[in-house]
Amino acid sequence: MVTSLGLRIAQRIARSRRDVFLRADFSDLGGYDQVGRTLGVIVRQAKLLRISQGL
């Protein structure tokens, strides 16, 4: 399922030259939990790879 938040996150990732992203990089797009759930969906779709948990 693709949400508008998911699309905005995917667009931001595609436009970025960076390889590593934190949840905080998307904090202006939605709340902490909402961004986390959306990133989880993107990871399950194998479009993003989670390399670590916590910092």
Backbone hydrogen bonds, N-H to C=O, Kabsch-Sander energy under -0.5 kcal/mol:
donor,donor_aa,acceptor,acceptor_aa,energy
3,T,1,M,-0.5
7,L,3,T,-2.4
8,R,4,S,-2.3
9,I,5,L,-2.6
10,A,6,G,-2.5
11,Q,7,L,-2.5
12,R,8,R,-2.1
13,I,9,I,-2.4
14,A,10,A,-2.4
15,R,11,Q,-2.1
16,S,12,R,-1.1
25,D,22,L,-1.5
26,F,23,R,-1.8
27,S,24,A,-1.4
29,L,26,F,-1.9
30,G,26,F,-0.7
35,V,31,G,-2.8
36,G,32,Y,-2.0
37,R,33,D,-2.7
38,T,34,Q,-2.2
39,L,35,V,-2.6
40,G,36,G,-2.1
41,V,37,R,-1.9
42,I,38,T,-2.1
43,V,39,L,-2.3
44,R,40,G,-2.4
45,Q,41,V,-1.6
46,A,43,V,-1.8
47,K,42,I,-2.1
48,L,42,I,-0.8
50,R,48,L,-0.5
51,I,49,L,-0.6
